[in-house]
Amino acid sequence: MPIHRHVIALAILAAAPAFARAQAPEKMNVLVIVSDDLTARALGTYGGPQRTPNLDALAQRGVQFDRAYCQFPLCNPSRTSFLTGLRPDTTRVYENSTQFRQNLPDAQSLPQTFRKAGYTVARVGKLYHYGVPGQIGTPGLDDPPSWDHTENPRGRDKDEEDLIFTLAPRARGSGRFGATLSWLAAEGKDAEQTDGKTAQAIARLLREYRDRPFFLACGFFRPHTPYVAPRAYFSQHPLSEIVLPTVPADHRKSGPAAAFASAKREQDTMSDDLRRQAIQAYRASTSFMDAQLGIVLRTLEELKLADKTIVVFLSDHGYHLGEHGLWQKMSLFENAARVPLIIVDPRNPGRGRHCLRTVELVDLHATLADLCGLQPPRTDGTSLKPLLDDPKSAWDKPAFTQVSRGTPIMTGETTKGRPRWFMGRSIRTERYRYTEWDGGKRGIQLYDYDTDPDELKNLASDPAHVPVRERLSRLLKPAPKHP
């Protein structure tokens, strides 16, 4: 009996969905790991003195961005920016108390982009801003629409705050002594600390989600001050081996004053021995964080998920450890603006590559959506996929970083005729950094990293650099932002 054409056509149509499913590429998982207040300059994989074996091994699997920059060297503005893909001037988040939906209620965050695409989306630890150590164990300024599941671990580092040494003991009762240098060589095991609990929770979720596409975010608290780590990690960094940064005499007087306004009185009066102890504690908590990173990465391998999971490692901003006579963040020097950024896409055959192009954390939303074939909302960032394919690709996009001085107040209130709150804005190219404070009214800076990698000679008033200064000034006004 002859088979009619329409019967054949129906059979083909019926088989098409199954064929399409068989041919469709498998969804890539995403694992985003954020370390809090981690300076790139100190890390061995970035040419620094500290070995971080798990982070170093991760860098060998992907692309390490050697010139990656945050958009604001403070936790809440930076995290809001890279988790939305919007610049601080778009989100209008400039401090640590504003949850971004107060200003942008309908914004679509990076995790939401993956939720809308059918991924299971979860967070453990600090992704959006938490006050440290005060808000450990709470949701902080989290964004519930971003996640299907959240966990807020609390370890003995939180429970033993009264044991922590701090340069600001008067702030101890408020839980805000994490705003200055504080540390503790803790007793007990890694798993008892908040980051240890975070690593174990991420490992558990990897096992739970292994058979479905997931976007999993891991937020470590260390090495944010207070620098707390089990005692064994301190012994890995002998005080005798710590070399203090060299700061020229009267360096701060070279100005502009706004560039050094993040300095704190109690940090300026530290002895050299106390400075070494602070750096030792910072390195110890960095080593501790790296060990917890190792737990997460080994679990990914053991579950055979590494070949189908894009891994991103970053910090929310950089950090000073005495360079320029400064500590912590909130500056527009390289130490605070530059961040570690490593992206591993297992589908990409190139491994262990370094990218020298200037990139920004605001690019992360567009990048991960692009790598996973998703449609992101309109953002202020650009996909880094061309640089993941070829780190030497042509790229003329500079990086923009800004920081505020003072506290936002009502329009018209001034001190001596000037607003009490103003912004510093900086542009970084592959060779130069140019910075204007209060639109240039409170000083400008220009550094040439080919000749001055430590930013010790301000070329802003050098006649030979007028063309460079004018060109960068034009690019700086305004920094591109989402309309």
Secondary structure, 3 states (H helix, E strand, C coil): CCCCHHHHHHHHHHHHHHHHHHHCCCCCEEEEEEECCCCCCCEHHHCCCECCHHHHHHHCCCEEEEEEECCCCCHHHHHHHHHHCCCHHHHCCCCCCCCHHHCCCCCCCHHHHHHHCCCEEEEEECCCCCCCCCCCCCCCCCCHHHCCEEECCCCHHHHCHHHCEECCHHHHHHCCHHHCCEEEEECCCHHHCHHHHHHHHHHHHHHHHCCCCEEEEEECCCCCCCEEEEHHHHHCCCHHHCCCCCCCCCCHHHCCHHHHCCCCHHHHCCCHHHHHHHHHHHHHHHHHHHHHHHHHHHHHHHCCCHHHEEEEEEECCCCEECHHHCEECCCCCHHHHEEEEEEECCCCCCCCEEEEEEEEHHHHHHHHHHHCCCCCCCCCCCCCHHHHHCCCCCCCCCEEEEEEECCCCCCCCEECCEECCEEEEEEECCCEEEEEEHHHCCCEEEEECCCCCCCCCCCCCCHHHHHHHHHHHHHHCCCCCCC
